Amino acid sequence: MTATKPTLPRTERDEAPLYLARYRERQARPTEPAREEPDGTPLYLRQFRRRREEDTLVAPRPPLWERADHGLQMVLSEDNRNKEISGPPGSSLPLANDVYLIRHAETQGYSAEAGLTPLGSWQARTYGHTLARRVGGDEKVVIVHADTNRAGQTAARIADALSDGVHLFEKGTELVDPEPRPEFRNFGVATPAGLMDVTSAFRQYYSVLETFERQALGDRPAWLVEIDRFWRTQQGGGDPIQHWLTIPMMHFEPPSLCVRRFWKGIRAIAAAHPGARIAIATHSGPIRAFATCAFGYDPGEPYNTEHVRVKLIEGGREALITFRNRVQEVLVPDFDQLPDWQPDTEALLSPAHV
């Protein structure tokens, strides 16, 4: 007895393939009058001009970032590279201000005020364009910076890219032109020529050190010894900012004072621009001291254009500090309650206490 082969089901399709169906649809459309186009005009350009003419015949559309029916455009106008985890609606605290402490972009060198490299300009513009995706149409953005070339140029590039971005995404964001603020300067060094930024003090140190090495007369002053230790740490492949954070130095501005003036600057700008988003281009040392004070440990050196984020909660008493996926809730310092160490020390050394 021979076995019979199983009969396979057959699928009969009488409709045309998709490409043929689309072709028939195009053929069934009424013929449009021929358009006068210059010879050699590419097809994509002719179609673009046709769509632009059609857009002028309809009512004005809402801004790009509000077109809910254009999912792709919504994605393009949002910050889809933001790694911050957002909670469900209603779970977030109301913010008074959103602050970014941004390290300046790549600079040509720290021994001179030379400004940014081409890569540094690209880094700053990329940051500004990303910030344009993040802001809303009804927001206000304030940009300030330390009074150095590298910080000022970083702020200027961020502002330019932010302006281009909000225009591209058709957002009505209000932008405040960048301005220098003394509260966000780099940590200073006391030299015979006065209080200087640590990189400016390097030039003073280098010229005086050369005189001592050439003449070999007398002992080096204490300020020269401390700067020499600081810069030789970097030349030896070490971490000079960690040296500053952990080793007491008599002629260097203490990290705690940097943190204090940063908080003063943040509170002053927040009071002048309530509800604004604040971008501050400054230096890695004070930013690192600020984060160390908040977290209780040294989180490491921020990269160029990396930021520490400070979310001021409504009421002005609390803030959330975010850096490298770590979030810490802190109390905003009350300067009236903080000790002023220098007057207290002088009072303890007065004849009445000796």
C-alpha positions in Angstrom: 0.0 0.0 0.0 1.5 3.3 -1.1 1.4 6.3 1.3 -0.3 9.4 0.0 1.5 12.7 0.1 0.0 15.3 2.4 -1.7 18.1 0.5 -0.3 21.5 1.3 -2.7 24.4 1.6 -2.5 26.9 -1.2 -2.9 30.6 -0.7 -4.4 32.4 -3.6 -3.9 36.1 -3.8 -5.6 38.0 -6.5 -4.6 41.5 -5.5 -1.7 43.2 -7.1 1.7 43.5 -5.3 2.1 46.6 -3.2 4.5 48.3 -5.7 2.0 47.6 -8.5 -0.9 48.9 -6.4 1.0 52.1 -5.7 1.8 52.5 -9.3 -1.8 52.2 -10.3 -2.8 54.7 -7.7 -0.4 57.2 -9.1 -1.6 56.5 -12.6 -5.2 57.1 -11.5 -4.6 60.5 -10.1 -5.5 63.5 -12.3 -2.6 64.8 -14.4 -1.1 68.0 -13.0 -0.2 70.8 -15.3 3.4 70.8 -16.3 5.6 73.0 -14.2 8.2 75.2 -15.7 11.5 74.2 -14.1 15.0 75.1 -15.2 16.8 72.3 -17.0 18.6 69.9 -14.7 16.6 70.7 -11.5 16.9 67.7 -9.3 13.8 65.8 -8.3 14.2 66.4 -4.6 14.4 70.1 -5.2 11.3 70.2 -7.3 9.4 68.2 -4.6 10.7 70.5 -1.9 9.5 73.6 -3.8 6.1 72.0 -4.4 5.6 71.2 -0.7 6.7 74.7 0.3 4.1 76.2 -2.1 1.4 74.0 -0.6 2.4 75.0 2.9 1.8 78.7 2.1 -1.8 77.9 1.0 -2.8 76.5 4.4 -3.1 78.1 7.9 0.1 78.6 9.9 1.1 75.5 11.7 2.0 75.4 15.5 5.6 75.5 16.4 7.7 72.4 15.6 8.0 71.2 19.1 4.2 71.4 19.7 3.2 69.2 16.7 2.1 66.1 18.4 1.2 64.4 15.1 4.9 64.5 14.1 6.5 62.0 16.3 9.9 62.2 14.6 10.0 65.9 14.9 9.2 65.7 18.6 12.1 63.3 19.1 14.5 65.6 17.2 13.5 68.6 19.3 14.1 66.9 22.6 17.2 65.9 24.6 17.1 62.1 23.9 20.6 61.7 25.2 19.8 62.8 28.7 20.5 59.9 31.1 18.7 61.3 34.0 15.9 59.1 35.3 12.6 60.9 35.6 10.0 59.9 38.1 6.3 59.5 37.3 4.2 62.8 36.9 3.5 64.4 40.2 6.4 62.8 42.0 9.1 65.5 41.3 9.6 68.4 43.6 8.7 71.9 42.4 11.9 73.7 41.3 12.7 77.3 41.8 15.8 77.2 39.5 17.8 74.6 37.6 21.5 75.4 37.7 24.4 73.8 35.7 28.0 74.3 36.9 29.8 73.6 33.7 33.6 73.1 33.3 35.0 75.1 30.5 35.8 73.4 27.2 39.2 72.2 26.1 41.7 75.0 26.3 45.0 75.6 24.5 46.9 75.7 27.7 46.8 76.6 31.4 50.0 78.6 31.5 48.5 81.5 29.5 45.1 82.9 28.7 45.0 81.4 25.3 41.3 80.5 25.0 39.8 77.3 23.5 41.0 74.9 20.9 38.9 74.0 17.9 37.8 70.9 19.7 36.9 73.0 22.7 34.7 75.3 20.5 33.0 72.2 19.2 32.5 70.8 22.7 30.8 74.1 23.9 28.6 74.3 20.8 27.5 70.7 21.3 26.6 71.4 24.9 24.6 74.5 23.8 22.7 72.5 21.2 21.9 69.8 23.6 20.7 72.4 26.1 18.4 73.7 23.4 16.7 70.3 23.2 16.2 70.3 26.9 14.7 73.7 27.5 11.0 74.4 27.1 9.4 77.1 25.0 8.4 79.3 27.9 11.7 79.1 29.8 14.3 81.7 30.5 18.0 80.7 30.3 20.7 82.8 32.0 24.3 82.2 31.1 27.2 83.5 33.3 30.9 82.6 33.4 34.1 83.1 35.2 36.3 86.0 34.1 38.9 83.9 32.1 39.2 83.5 28.4 38.5 79.8 28.4 35.3 80.2 30.6 34.1 83.3 28.6 34.6 81.6 25.3 32.8 78.5 26.5 29.8 80.6 27.6 29.8 82.5 24.3 29.8 79.2 22.2 27.1 77.7 24.4 25.0 80.9 24.0 25.4 80.9 20.2 24.5 77.2 19.8 21.6 77.6 22.3 20.2 80.5 20.2 20.6 78.5 17.0 18.9 75.5 18.6 15.8 77.3 20.0 15.4 79.0 16.6 15.7 75.7 14.8 13.2 74.0 17.1 10.9 77.1 17.0 11.0 77.5 20.8 10.2 80.8 22.3 12.9 80.5 25.0 14.1 83.8 26.5 17.9 84.0 26.5 20.0 86.4 28.6 23.4 87.3 27.1 26.4 85.9 28.9 28.1 88.0 31.5 31.1 87.4 33.9 30.4 87.0 37.6 33.2 87.2 40.2 31.6 84.6 42.4 32.5 81.9 39.9 36.2 82.6 39.4 38.8 79.9 39.8 40.4 79.5 43.2 43.0 82.2 43.9 46.6 82.4 45.1 48.0 85.2 47.2 51.2 86.5 45.6 53.2 89.7 46.1 51.3 91.2 43.1 48.0 90.5 44.8 45.3 87.8 44.7 45.5 85.9 41.3 43.8 83.1 39.6 45.9 79.9 40.0 46.8 79.9 36.3 47.7 83.6 36.3 49.8 83.0 39.4 51.8 80.4 37.5 53.2 83.1 35.2 54.3 85.1 38.3 55.7 82.0 39.9 57.7 81.0 36.8 59.4 84.4 36.4 60.3 84.7 40.1 61.5 81.1 40.2 63.8 81.7 37.3 65.4 84.6 39.2 66.0 82.4 42.3 67.4 79.5 40.3 69.8 81.9 38.3 71.0 83.8 41.3 70.7 81.1 44.0 70.4 83.7 46.7 68.3 83.4 49.9 65.3 81.2 50.7 62.3 80.9 48.5 59.2 82.7 49.9 56.4 80.5 51.2 54.0 81.4 48.4 56.5 80.3 45.8 57.1 77.0 47.6 53.4 76.2 47.7 52.8 77.0 44.0 55.9 75.0 43.1 54.5 71.9 45.0 51.1 72.4 43.2 52.5 72.5 39.7 55.1 69.8 40.2 52.3 67.5 41.2 50.8 68.0 37.7 54.1 67.7 36.0 54.7 64.4 37.8 51.4 63.0 36.5 49.5 63.5 39.7 46.3 65.3 40.5 47.0 68.9 41.6 43.3 69.6 42.4 43.3 66.7 44.9 46.5 68.2 46.3 44.6 71.5 46.8 41.5 69.7 48.3 43.5 67.7 50.8 46.7 69.6 51.8 46.4 72.8 53.8 48.1 75.7 52.0 48.5 79.1 53.5 48.6 81.1 50.3 45.8 79.2 48.4 42.1 80.1 48.7 40.6 77.2 50.8 38.1 74.9 49.0 35.4 75.8 51.6 35.6 79.5 50.7 35.2 78.6 47.0 32.1 76.6 47.8 30.7 79.4 49.9 31.1 82.0 47.2 29.6 79.7 44.6 26.5 79.3 46.8 26.4 83.1 47.1 26.5 83.5 43.4 23.9 80.9 42.8 21.5 82.4 45.3 22.0 85.9 43.9 21.3 84.9 40.3 18.3 82.8 41.4 16.9 85.8 43.3 17.3 88.0 40.2 15.9 85.5 37.8 13.3 83.3 39.5 12.3 80.2 37.6 15.2 80.5 35.2 17.5 77.8 34.0 21.1 79.0 34.8 24.2 77.8 33.0 27.5 78.8 34.6 30.8 78.2 32.7 33.6 78.0 35.3 36.6 75.9 36.4 37.1 72.3 37.5 38.7 73.0 40.9 35.7 74.9 42.5 33.2 72.6 40.8 35.0 69.6 42.3 35.1 71.2 45.7 31.4 72.0 45.4 30.6 68.4 44.6 32.9 67.1 47.3 31.1 69.3 49.9 27.7 68.0 48.8 28.5 64.2 48.6 31.1 63.9 51.4 33.7 62.4 49.1 35.7 63.4 46.1 33.8 62.3 43.0 36.7 63.1 40.7 37.7 65.6 38.0 34.8 66.7 35.7 35.6 66.5 32.1 35.4 69.4 29.7 31.8 70.7 29.5 30.7 68.1 32.1 28.4 69.7 34.7 27.3 69.4 38.2 23.6 70.1 38.4 21.9 72.0 41.2 18.2 71.9 41.5 16.9 74.6 43.8 13.7 73.5 45.4 10.9 76.1 45.9 11.3 77.9 49.2 15.1 78.2 48.8 16.0 76.0 51.7 16.8 72.7 50.0 18.6 71.6 46.8 19.3 68.4 44.9 23.0 68.1 43.7 23.5 65.7 40.7 26.8 64.5 39.4 27.6 61.2 37.5 24.4 59.4 38.4 24.7 60.3 42.1 22.0 62.6 43.7 22.3 64.2 47.1 19.8 66.3 48.9 21.4 69.2 50.8 20.4 72.2 52.7 21.2 75.6 51.1 23.7 77.3 53.4 22.4 80.1 55.6 25.4 82.5 55.6 24.2 84.2 58.7 24.6 81.0 60.6 27.9 80.0 59.1 31.0 81.0 61.2 33.3 83.7 60.0 36.6 82.1 61.0 39.0 85.0 60.6 37.3 87.5 63.0 36.8 84.7 65.6 40.5 83.8 65.4 41.6 87.4 65.9 39.2 87.7 68.9 40.7 84.6 70.5 44.2 86.0 70.1 43.3 89.4 71.5 44.9 90.4 74.9 41.5 89.8 76.6 41.7 86.0 75.8 45.5 85.5 76.2 
